[in-house]
Amino acid sequence: MAPKSQRVLRRKNKRPKASVPPKVAKAPQADLRPTVDIILEDCDPKSFTGLEWLATSGRYVSGEQLAAAIAANPGVALPDGLRDYLWPISA
């Protein structure tokens, strides 16, 4: 058994029980969608740049989106990212 002086020290070194902090109401959080999604919503839907980003990042580009972009940009060649999306098999 430990001497009395050591037993007293052990009691003094014990920490008091931690008090539980009161629950704080959570503040409303900002929009947690990815920044790219928010930016793409503001982009022109007829822009090849936005459609190319969607295609190269593995997202779906609908036929209507592509048709609208082609109609809005007559005489402009498709970017390589969209071309690869439409024709994934290289020659």
N, C-alpha and C positions, 0 to 999 in steps of 0.2 A: 504494500500500500504506500502511496506517495505521502511524503510529509505534508503537514497541514499548510505550510506556506505555498506549496505547489498546487494544492487543491483550491486555495483561494485565488491564485492567479488564473487558473482555468476558468473559474466562474467569472472573473473580471473580463477575460478575453472573449467571452461569448457575446455575440451581437444580439441586439434585441430583434424580435421578429419584424420583418419588413412590413410596412403598412401598404395596403393595396391602394394604388392611386384611384381616384374617382374616374368613372368613365367619362370621356370627353366626346361630345358630339362630333361626328365627322363632317368636315367641311365638304360642300359639293365639289366634286372633282371635275376638272376640265375634260374636254373631249379626249378620250384615250385612243382614238383610232390612229393608225400609223400616219405620220406626216405626209408620206407620199400619196396616200389615199385622199387626204384633204386637198393637196395641191392638184391632183388629177381631176377632182371635182370642179375646180376653178378653171381648168384648162379648156381650151376650145375643143369640143368633141370632134371637130373636123380637122384637127391637126394631126399630121403624120407623126410628129414627135411623141405625143402622148400615147398614140396607138402603138408605136414602135416600142416604147418603154413597157407597155402592158404585155406585148408579145414576147419580148426578150426576157421578161421576169416570170414567165410561165403562167400568165393570166389569160383569160379567155377574151378574145376579140370577136364580137359577133359580125355576121355578114352585113347587117344594117349599118354598124359603125364604120366598117371598112368601105361600104358603098357610099356613105355620106362623105367620108374623107376624100375618096377618089373623085366624086362629083364636085367637091369644093376646091380641088386642086388640079384642074385640067392641065395636062401637059407636063406634070411633075412626076418624075420616076418614083416608084416605091422605094423607101429606104431598105437597106439590106436586112434589117431586123424583121420587117414585115414580110419581105420576100422569103426569108428563111422560115418564117412562121407558116406561110401559105404553101410553100413547096419545101418541106423538110428533107426530102431526099436529094442529095447533091449529085450532080452528074459525074 
